[in-house]
Amino acid sequence: MTCDAPTLDRVFLQIGSFPIYWYGVIIATGAFLGLFLATRESDRLGLQKDIMVDLVVFAIPFAILFARIYYVIFEWDQYAGRPWWSVFAVWEGGLAIHGALIGSVLVAVIFTRVKQLSFWQLADIAAPSLILGQAIGRWGNFMNQEAHGGPLSEAAYNNFHQYLPDFIMNQMCIEGTMYHPTFLYESVWNLLVLALLLWLRRKNPLRGEVFLTYILSYSVGRFFIEGMRTDSLYVIGQIRQAQLLSIALVIGVIIIMIYRRKTGMAERHYDGSKRKM
C-alpha cells in the first residue's frame, strides 16, 4: 500500500544545537511510571520505598548499556563502517529489550545479595513495572518509525483506518509505503500482560511467580509479533533471535515453575501485610 502523509517530528525539544528526542523522553517516562508503580506495591507490602529507588538507580544505567551491547552485537555489520561513537548513539534507536532485561536481572541479583533481600520478592514487585515501561517504551519506536512490520495491503489499510487515528497511520507511512504498526501490537499486548500481573499479584501468588508469569506471558506475545517485523535481529540465516530466545524462555520458565513448586521453593505466599525488612 503506497501512501503520502506528514510524519511527526522526532525532536521533542531543541536547546541550542542540542536536540532532545521523543525516544528518550518516552523511555524516561516509562521508567518513571514503572518506579511509581513499584513504590506503591512496596508500600503495600510494608517495604521501604527507598529499596526500589536504590535498585532502579543502579539498574537503569546497566539496562541501557546491556540493551545497546546486545543490539550492536547482532547488528555489528551496521556499525563496522561507521564512526566509533555511533555505537553509543542510543537516541537514534537500537536498544534490545532482552539485553535490558539481562542487565536488570544481573543487577537485581547482586543488589539483593548485598542488601540481604529476597530476589524473588523484589522481582515480583518489579515485574508489572517492567512490562508497563515496555508498553510505553514501544511508542519511542513509533516516533523513530522503527520496530514496524511488513507493508500493509490495501484491504488491511482500509480496515486499520477505521480504528486507528490518523497520527498513527501517518507515522507508519515510511518512504511512501504503509507498514504494519507492530510497535502498537506489542504495546497493547504488554498492557494486557500488565493487567494479568496486577490481577495475579492480588491473588496471593506463590513467591516468584508474578515475575515468572511476566517472562512467560511477554515471551509468548513477542514470539508471534516478532514474526511480523522487518527489523529483527538474526542468529543464523533466517532464525530470528527474539523468537529463539522467547521459546527458550517459555520452556525455561515452565521448568523453573514446576521445579520450585515440587521442591517447596515457591511455597511462601504474600499476605499484603505491613512487614519490616
WOWOPE-V410721 format. One record per residue. N is the residue number from 1. RES is the residue in three letters. PHI is phi as a letter, one per 40 degrees, with the letter a starting at -180 (NA if undefined). NEAR is the number of other ideal C-beta (glycine too) atoms within 10 Angstrom. Layout:
N & RES & PHI & NEAR
N & RES & PHI & NEAR
//
This chain:
1 & MET & NA & 17
2 & THR & c & 10
3 & CYS & a & 17
4 & ASP & a & 7
5 & ALA & a & 14
6 & PRO & c & 10
7 & THR & b & 13
8 & LEU & c & 13
9 & ASP & c & 11
10 & ARG & c & 16
11 & VAL & c & 13
12 & PHE & c & 14
13 & LEU & a & 10
14 & GLN & b & 10
15 & ILE & b & 7
16 & GLY & g & 5
17 & SER & c & 5
18 & PHE & b & 7
19 & PRO & c & 14
20 & ILE & b & 13
21 & TYR & c & 20
22 & TRP & d & 19
23 & TYR & d & 24
24 & GLY & c & 15
25 & VAL & c & 14
26 & ILE & c & 20
27 & ILE & c & 24
28 & ALA & c & 15
29 & THR & c & 15
30 & GLY & c & 21
31 & ALA & c & 21
32 & PHE & c & 13
33 & LEU & c & 15
34 & GLY & c & 23
35 & LEU & c & 20
36 & PHE & c & 12
37 & LEU & c & 21
38 & ALA & c & 25
39 & THR & c & 20
40 & ARG & c & 14
41 & GLU & c & 22
42 & SER & d & 21
43 & ASP & c & 13
44 & ARG & c & 15
45 & LEU & c & 17
46 & GLY & g & 13
47 & LEU & c & 21
48 & GLN & c & 13
49 & LYS & c & 14
50 & ASP & c & 10
51 & ILE & c & 19
52 & MET & c & 25
53 & VAL & c & 13
54 & ASP & c & 13
55 & LEU & c & 22
56 & VAL & c & 20
57 & VAL & d & 10
58 & PHE & c & 15
59 & ALA & c & 21
60 & ILE & d & 18
61 & PRO & d & 11
62 & PHE & c & 18
63 & ALA & c & 25
64 & ILE & c & 17
65 & LEU & c & 15
66 & PHE & c & 22
67 & ALA & c & 23
68 & ARG & c & 20
69 & ILE & d & 14
70 & TYR & d & 22
71 & TYR & c & 23
72 & VAL & c & 17
73 & ILE & d & 12
74 & PHE & c & 17
75 & GLU & b & 15
76 & TRP & d & 10
77 & ASP & d & 7
78 & GLN & c & 12
79 & TYR & b & 15
80 & ALA & d & 7
81 & GLY & c & 7
82 & ARG & b & 10
83 & PRO & d & 8
84 & TRP & d & 7
85 & TRP & c & 7
86 & SER & c & 13
87 & VAL & c & 15
88 & PHE & c & 11
89 & ALA & c & 13
90 & VAL & c & 17
91 & TRP & c & 17
92 & GLU & c & 12
93 & GLY & g & 18
94 & GLY & g & 20
95 & LEU & b & 19
96 & ALA & c & 22
97 & ILE & c & 21
98 & HIS & c & 20
99 & GLY & c & 22
100 & ALA & c & 26
101 & LEU & c & 21
102 & ILE & c & 17
103 & GLY & c & 22
104 & SER & c & 22
105 & VAL & c & 19
106 & LEU & c & 14
107 & VAL & c & 19
108 & ALA & c & 20
109 & VAL & c & 13
110 & ILE & c & 13
111 & PHE & d & 17
112 & THR & c & 18
113 & ARG & c & 10
114 & VAL & c & 9
115 & LYS & c & 13
116 & GLN & f & 7
117 & LEU & b & 16
118 & SER & c & 14
119 & PHE & c & 16
120 & TRP & c & 20
121 & GLN & c & 20
122 & LEU & c & 22
123 & ALA & c & 22
124 & ASP & c & 26
125 & ILE & c & 25
126 & ALA & c & 27
127 & ALA & d & 28
128 & PRO & c & 25
129 & SER & c & 25
130 & LEU & c & 28
131 & ILE & c & 26
132 & LEU & c & 23
133 & GLY & c & 26
134 & GLN & c & 24
135 & ALA & c & 21
136 & ILE & c & 21
137 & GLY & c & 26
138 & ARG & c & 23
139 & TRP & c & 19
140 & GLY & c & 25
141 & ASN & c & 23
142 & PHE & d & 23
143 & MET & c & 22
144 & ASN & c & 20
145 & GLN & f & 18
146 & GLU & b & 17
147 & ALA & f & 25
148 & HIS & b & 25
149 & GLY & c & 20
150 & GLY & c & 12
151 & PRO & c & 17
152 & LEU & c & 23
153 & SER & c & 11
154 & GLU & c & 10
155 & ALA & c & 9
156 & ALA & c & 13
157 & TYR & c & 17
158 & ASN & c & 11
159 & ASN & c & 12
160 & PHE & c & 18
161 & HIS & c & 14
162 & GLN & c & 6
163 & TYR & b & 7
164 & LEU & c & 13
165 & PRO & c & 8
166 & ASP & c & 10
167 & PHE & c & 13
168 & ILE & c & 17
169 & MET & c & 17
170 & ASN & c & 15
171 & GLN & c & 20
172 & MET & c & 28
173 & CYS & c & 20
174 & ILE & b & 15
175 & GLU & f & 7
176 & GLY & g & 10
177 & THR & b & 13
178 & MET & c & 23
179 & TYR & b & 22
180 & HIS & c & 19
181 & PRO & c & 23
182 & THR & c & 22
183 & PHE & d & 27
184 & LEU & c & 21
185 & TYR & d & 19
186 & GLU & c & 25
187 & SER & c & 19
188 & VAL & c & 15
189 & TRP & d & 21
190 & ASN & c & 24
191 & LEU & c & 15
192 & LEU & c & 13
193 & VAL & c & 24
194 & LEU & d & 22
195 & ALA & c & 12
196 & LEU & c & 16
197 & LEU & c & 24
198 & LEU & c & 16
199 & TRP & c & 9
200 & LEU & c & 18
201 & ARG & c & 21
202 & ARG & c & 11
203 & LYS & c & 9
204 & ASN & f & 10
205 & PRO & c & 18
206 & LEU & c & 18
207 & ARG & c & 18
208 & GLY & g & 21
209 & GLU & c & 22
210 & VAL & c & 25
211 & PHE & c & 25
212 & LEU & c & 23
213 & THR & c & 20
214 & TYR & c & 27
215 & ILE & c & 21
216 & LEU & c & 20
217 & SER & c & 22
218 & TYR & c & 24
219 & SER & c & 21
220 & VAL & c & 16
221 & GLY & c & 17
222 & ARG & c & 22
223 & PHE & d & 18
224 & PHE & c & 13
225 & ILE & c & 22
226 & GLU & d & 21
227 & GLY & c & 13
228 & MET & c & 15
229 & ARG & c & 22
230 & THR & b & 13
231 & ASP & b & 13
232 & SER & c & 17
233 & LEU & c & 18
234 & TYR & b & 14
235 & VAL & c & 14
236 & ILE & b & 7
237 & GLY & f & 5
238 & GLN & b & 7
239 & ILE & c & 10
240 & ARG & c & 16
241 & GLN & d & 18
242 & ALA & c & 22
243 & GLN & c & 20
244 & LEU & c & 15
245 & LEU & c & 20
246 & SER & c & 23
247 & ILE & c & 13
248 & ALA & c & 11
249 & LEU & c & 20
250 & VAL & c & 18
251 & ILE & c & 12
252 & GLY & c & 15
253 & VAL & c & 19
254 & ILE & c & 12
255 & ILE & c & 10
256 & ILE & c & 17
257 & MET & c & 17
258 & ILE & c & 11
259 & TYR & c & 11
260 & ARG & c & 18
261 & ARG & c & 13
262 & LYS & c & 9
263 & THR & c & 9
264 & GLY & g & 8
265 & MET & c & 14
266 & ALA & b & 20
267 & GLU & c & 10
268 & ARG & c & 13
269 & HIS & c & 12
270 & TYR & c & 20
271 & ASP & b & 9
272 & GLY & g & 13
273 & SER & c & 8
274 & LYS & c & 9
275 & ARG & b & 10
276 & LYS & c & 6
277 & MET & c & 13
//
